[in-house]
Amino acid sequence: MRNEFCEAMVQRASDPDFVFLTGDLGFMALEPLQKAAGARFINAGVAEQNMVSVAAGLASQGLKPWAYSIAPFIYARPLEQVRNDVCLHDLPVTLVGNGGGYAYGVMGGTHHAIEDYGILLSLLHMNVYVPAFGADVAPAVERILRSGHPAYLRLGRDEKSKEADPGPYAPWRKVLSGAGPAVAVVGPIAGTLMKDFAGLENAKRPNLWVLTELPLDEKTVPAQFLKDLETSGHLVVVEEHVAHGGAGEMIGRFLLLSGRAPKKFSHFCAQGYLSGYYGSQGFHRKECGLTSENILKVTGLA
């Protein structure tokens, strides 16, 4: 998705309020943006705390800054600056984290972002956007710009097959239909689930919903999702994020408060490092049970 993000930024580079800051990252990827933005492309160096404070200062003067780094370096290291300089003042600074979840694989826990949106959504005024597919990036950028609030854009790798058509971007969208449980998935793992679930017989194929924006807004939760949930009585949430502060907890809270709690709830999420080893993104997903095979087995659809 980094290429799609770069293209979306190039399209905005001529806006008078545009400015882009990078924490010394983007080599062999962001050169088109650097050329298009000129002096408004700023390499802030390996100084993420300062970069976020500078972005807040620019935003206070009417600009709309984008601050970019590897995901944990844009939310964990400068968390105090995000909280105090950006969120407390409700400034339109967008934090862009490349490589959400276990995407950085063998680089280990320091480079993994498995608690990012849970942490950031505990801050005032913050909104989170998690594109599931490459084509989601540009519309997510547009929605961020229209919001005028602090935002976090979590990028990953598009896992959708070339033939699959998930439809146009929306905070919620249904990408598969069937007579199985209601499945809500966050992030690029949606592409893999689409491929693996599409061939199931209708009786077992889940109603697969992709959730792209957090926190939940009860006005945007689709009536069809609630109907699918009522029909099946089984909610399944899949996310490459720890349970605490994740989408599973958010959806569960919403359903409890609205009197729609399902009879059964299954939550597939990041669980840290169960074996004590680091490996590829696929290794960590498998260890945590974040695979189509395991989801189908545990939910009784296999």
Legacy VTK file of the C-alpha trace (Angstrom):
# vtk DataFile Version 3.0
C-alpha trace
ASCII
DATASET POLYDATA
POINTS 302 float
0.000 0.000 0.000
2.984 2.315 0.282
2.930 2.985 -3.456
-0.771 3.832 -3.389
-0.137 6.108 -0.429
2.701 7.875 -2.247
0.444 8.458 -5.258
-2.329 9.829 -3.039
0.155 12.228 -1.446
1.472 13.331 -4.854
-2.105 14.239 -5.787
-2.315 16.473 -2.695
1.185 17.972 -2.898
0.004 21.162 -4.603
-2.541 21.931 -1.870
-1.521 25.115 -0.054
-1.922 23.461 3.357
0.052 20.299 2.500
3.297 19.364 4.256
4.907 15.938 4.628
7.408 14.889 7.284
9.309 11.604 7.315
11.455 10.082 10.030
14.302 9.352 7.596
12.253 6.697 5.788
10.870 6.257 2.280
13.977 5.509 0.209
13.056 3.846 -3.110
9.367 4.586 -2.444
8.615 8.246 -1.737
10.879 9.918 -4.311
7.896 10.961 -6.502
6.371 12.719 -3.506
9.667 14.382 -2.619
9.855 15.753 -6.156
6.224 16.905 -6.194
6.239 18.521 -2.743
9.638 20.197 -2.964
10.395 22.188 0.198
7.243 20.818 1.831
8.772 17.355 1.938
10.789 17.408 5.170
13.150 14.694 6.346
12.951 15.159 10.112
15.600 12.521 10.734
15.481 9.744 13.320
13.796 12.103 15.776
10.171 11.067 15.884
9.284 12.977 19.065
10.536 16.211 17.558
8.861 15.388 14.226
5.427 15.069 15.846
5.870 18.304 17.792
6.930 20.095 14.607
3.867 18.658 12.834
1.663 19.958 15.663
3.238 23.413 15.348
2.639 23.439 11.602
-0.965 22.358 12.123
-1.488 25.153 14.649
-0.647 27.595 11.852
-3.263 26.244 9.468
-1.361 23.479 7.681
-2.392 19.816 7.471
0.794 17.809 8.110
1.396 14.124 7.445
4.049 12.452 9.621
5.377 9.133 8.312
7.461 6.299 9.777
7.467 2.581 10.532
4.301 2.055 12.562
5.688 1.689 16.131
8.042 4.602 15.597
5.158 6.949 14.772
2.905 6.099 17.739
4.966 4.472 20.501
8.146 6.535 20.689
6.410 9.955 20.379
3.274 9.040 22.356
3.635 11.959 24.776
3.896 14.394 21.879
0.924 12.802 20.122
-1.124 13.096 23.309
-0.093 16.561 24.473
0.795 18.439 21.289
-1.656 16.939 18.799
-4.671 15.359 20.480
-5.232 17.719 23.403
-5.429 20.573 20.889
-7.433 18.544 18.329
-4.998 19.420 15.539
-5.296 17.933 12.021
-2.045 15.948 12.126
-2.092 12.565 10.414
0.290 9.885 11.672
1.107 7.352 8.970
2.424 4.008 10.197
3.830 1.660 7.582
3.720 -2.057 8.361
0.893 -2.574 10.841
0.582 -5.763 12.871
3.394 -8.282 12.377
4.288 -6.938 8.930
7.958 -6.350 9.741
8.343 -10.024 10.611
11.818 -11.095 11.654
12.760 -7.541 12.656
10.986 -8.423 15.873
8.820 -6.863 18.518
10.430 -3.430 18.281
9.137 -3.168 14.713
5.715 -4.758 15.238
2.549 -2.719 15.755
0.098 -5.039 17.463
-1.333 -2.567 19.982
-1.260 0.614 17.906
-4.865 1.599 17.349
-5.898 0.462 20.823
-3.347 2.855 22.339
-4.088 5.743 20.001
-7.858 5.513 20.346
-7.491 6.077 24.077
-6.457 9.656 23.189
-8.901 12.503 22.687
-10.167 13.270 19.174
-8.132 10.489 17.493
-9.533 8.536 14.553
-7.977 5.463 12.950
-8.071 4.297 9.330
-6.946 0.775 8.414
-7.143 0.205 4.646
-7.724 -3.433 3.799
-6.814 -3.103 0.117
-4.543 -0.892 -1.934
-7.530 0.823 -3.540
-8.711 1.903 -0.073
-5.775 4.223 0.510
-6.802 7.170 -1.660
-10.398 7.374 -0.347
-9.112 6.985 3.218
-6.801 9.958 2.621
-9.770 12.005 1.384
-11.829 11.127 4.443
-8.950 12.041 6.744
-8.622 15.444 5.105
-12.342 16.096 5.458
-12.379 15.118 9.127
-10.067 17.877 10.348
-9.058 15.846 13.422
-5.981 13.879 14.519
-5.738 10.649 12.556
-3.680 7.489 12.307
-3.383 5.723 8.951
-2.165 2.126 9.301
-0.643 0.721 6.108
0.080 -2.899 5.231
0.370 -5.153 2.189
-2.614 -5.724 -0.088
-3.413 -9.458 0.105
-6.403 -9.465 -2.213
-6.319 -11.618 -5.332
-6.323 -9.745 -8.642
-9.734 -11.133 -9.551
-11.496 -10.205 -6.312
-13.702 -7.121 -6.202
-14.362 -5.864 -2.674
-16.433 -2.957 -3.930
-16.003 0.734 -3.190
-14.461 2.030 0.010
-16.679 2.400 3.063
-16.133 2.344 6.847
-17.971 -1.012 6.749
-18.512 -3.110 3.646
-19.680 -6.619 2.963
-17.325 -8.529 0.669
-18.754 -12.072 0.908
-22.230 -13.454 1.546
-23.290 -16.812 2.898
-25.332 -18.590 5.550
-22.460 -18.772 8.051
-21.530 -16.457 10.928
-21.037 -12.707 10.722
-17.292 -12.073 10.436
-15.836 -8.597 10.948
-12.206 -8.257 9.880
-9.805 -5.338 10.210
-6.797 -4.809 7.948
-5.175 -6.482 4.946
-5.767 -10.009 6.269
-9.235 -9.431 4.808
-7.809 -10.160 1.361
-6.574 -13.585 2.441
-9.880 -14.440 4.111
-11.776 -13.413 0.985
-9.717 -15.805 -1.126
-9.988 -18.706 1.306
-13.671 -18.323 2.220
-15.020 -17.651 -1.274
-14.948 -21.323 -2.271
-16.902 -22.598 0.725
-20.410 -23.938 0.204
-23.094 -21.385 1.014
-24.144 -23.115 4.247
-20.655 -22.610 5.714
-19.513 -19.455 3.941
-19.437 -16.520 6.357
-20.892 -13.108 5.802
-17.551 -11.332 5.629
-17.484 -7.669 6.590
-14.451 -5.396 6.349
-14.162 -2.676 8.983
-11.862 0.181 7.959
-12.466 3.038 10.400
-12.285 3.191 14.187
-13.640 3.970 16.730
-17.084 2.605 16.027
-19.805 5.066 15.214
-23.210 3.569 15.880
-24.575 5.616 12.989
-22.290 3.820 10.526
-22.783 0.240 11.742
-24.791 -1.211 8.843
-28.255 -2.570 9.475
-27.362 -5.524 7.235
-24.421 -6.427 9.484
-26.749 -6.449 12.493
-29.227 -8.562 10.532
-26.490 -11.063 9.555
-25.464 -11.242 13.200
-29.024 -11.773 14.403
-29.598 -14.519 11.837
-26.442 -16.496 12.638
-26.158 -15.700 16.346
-22.378 -15.898 15.999
-19.988 -12.954 15.797
-16.400 -13.550 14.652
-13.839 -10.732 14.791
-10.432 -11.065 13.117
-7.673 -8.487 13.603
-3.879 -8.358 13.696
-3.991 -6.478 16.998
-4.101 -7.546 20.647
-7.508 -8.096 22.231
-7.197 -5.177 24.653
-8.399 -2.023 22.921
-9.047 -3.872 19.686
-12.022 -3.953 17.357
-13.363 -7.068 19.070
-13.793 -5.200 22.326
-15.286 -2.179 20.548
-17.860 -4.217 18.631
-18.675 -6.292 21.712
-19.278 -3.168 23.798
-21.477 -1.635 21.135
-23.598 -4.788 20.862
-23.961 -5.125 24.633
-25.020 -1.503 25.070
-27.508 -1.755 22.228
-29.002 -5.011 23.509
-27.781 -7.051 20.551
-25.232 -9.336 22.194
-24.803 -12.515 20.093
-25.152 -16.012 21.498
-21.563 -16.799 20.491
-18.453 -14.646 20.099
-15.109 -15.725 18.607
-12.149 -13.350 18.600
-9.007 -14.073 16.566
-6.274 -11.579 17.375
-2.566 -11.028 17.978
-1.284 -12.772 21.091
2.265 -11.532 21.269
5.035 -14.133 20.996
3.783 -17.456 22.290
6.894 -19.448 21.350
9.371 -16.718 22.248
10.627 -16.643 18.659
10.413 -14.048 15.894
9.635 -14.990 12.323
7.761 -13.863 9.250
4.347 -12.250 9.378
2.913 -15.603 8.344
4.752 -17.324 11.216
3.253 -14.982 13.798
-0.215 -15.184 12.321
-0.105 -18.960 12.431
1.193 -18.985 15.997
-1.688 -16.733 17.057
-4.314 -18.682 15.142
-4.804 -15.886 12.614
-5.175 -18.229 9.650
-8.187 -19.165 7.571
-7.678 -22.822 8.448
-7.764 -22.177 12.184
-10.678 -19.762 11.987
-12.740 -22.315 10.059
-11.774 -25.081 12.499
-12.557 -23.152 15.675
-15.845 -21.808 14.340
-16.922 -25.257 13.164
-17.001 -24.340 9.477
-14.175 -26.606 8.330
LINES 1 303
302 0 1 2 3 4 5 6 7 8 9 10 11 12 13 14 15 16 17 18 19 20 21 22 23 24 25 26 27 28 29 30 31 32 33 34 35 36 37 38 39 40 41 42 43 44 45 46 47 48 49 50 51 52 53 54 55 56 57 58 59 60 61 62 63 64 65 66 67 68 69 70 71 72 73 74 75 76 77 78 79 80 81 82 83 84 85 86 87 88 89 90 91 92 93 94 95 96 97 98 99 100 101 102 103 104 105 106 107 108 109 110 111 112 113 114 115 116 117 118 119 120 121 122 123 124 125 126 127 128 129 130 131 132 133 134 135 136 137 138 139 140 141 142 143 144 145 146 147 148 149 150 151 152 153 154 155 156 157 158 159 160 161 162 163 164 165 166 167 168 169 170 171 172 173 174 175 176 177 178 179 180 181 182 183 184 185 186 187 188 189 190 191 192 193 194 195 196 197 198 199 200 201 202 203 204 205 206 207 208 209 210 211 212 213 214 215 216 217 218 219 220 221 222 223 224 225 226 227 228 229 230 231 232 233 234 235 236 237 238 239 240 241 242 243 244 245 246 247 248 249 250 251 252 253 254 255 256 257 258 259 260 261 262 263 264 265 266 267 268 269 270 271 272 273 274 275 276 277 278 279 280 281 282 283 284 285 286 287 288 289 290 291 292 293 294 295 296 297 298 299 300 301
